[in-house]
Amino acid sequence: MSDSRPVTINLNEQFPHLNRAPIVEAIIDLRAPAETDWNESVVTDFIKAHLPDYPKRLSMTGFQQQFVLGPNTPAQTTQTDTGWAGLHCQSEDGLHVARFERQGFFFSRLRSYDRWGQLVAEAMRLWNFFTEVARPSQVQRIGVRFVNRIELHSAAVRIDDYLDPTPLGARDLDIPFQQFFHQDTFDVPGHPYGVRLIRATQPIVGGPDQSVGIIVDSDVFTTTPDDPDTESIQRRLVEMRWLKNKMFFGTVTSKALEAFQ
């Protein structure tokens, strides 16, 4: 069994600033169901009026799938159109993505990521527009997810040069990894947070032959509902950022960090 002593979140702890951070996407995800009439024309007109700096817009339609299993009958799948789901918006430069959905708000910054403060400031600016049009009474889940990719130039690499702890193969068989996918989920004792860590390899599309990326994907999320006001959310985000950093810097090796300076 794991140690259940409360985790001390030290917000004064300093982490290295990486000039060439391997972040390919940084995400803030707020699950907060709309409590207004989620009307396509009303929401779309509101977003267009308030977000001229996100001119690329796409309407999204929701679907619900149902699988039916029965004795002596083949499995059947039905798909139901649940109506208009929301609006997908993208900034002119393509680096910022925002989704205003019936079930909540999603914001991401694509490569190249700069600063946490800028990410949160823009996410909260857009979140305030979402709350104005959706009027949610609570946030069911807050998520902070960072997807990192360490790019290498060989498919046959020593993973332990980059990840610590290293995903292990069979005992007494010392052979190199070609591909792997490893997922762990953690509780954070004493706090309403969980952490999901994915470490994997993937080929780099369009890269040189044998190019491979080591993915370090950390997702910190709340496990209890929160108030929808910006101040409450920002308090959570500060602690979740610390957990995200502890997970990342506790997963990659010093050799990997040197490559990002």
Secondary structure as UniProt FT lines:
FT   TURN            11..12
FT   TURN            19..20
FT   STRAND          23..31
FT   HELIX           40..50
FT   TURN            52..53
FT   STRAND          56..70
FT   TURN            71..72
FT   STRAND          73..90
FT   TURN            92..93
FT   STRAND          96..101
FT   TURN            102..103
FT   STRAND          104..110
FT   HELIX           116..134
FT   STRAND          141..152
FT   HELIX           159..161
FT   TURN            171..172
FT   STRAND          181..187
FT   TURN            189..190
FT   STRAND          193..203
FT   TURN            205..206
FT   TURN            209..210
FT   STRAND          212..222
FT   HELIX           230..249
FT   TURN            250..251
FT   HELIX           254..258
FT   TURN            259..260
//
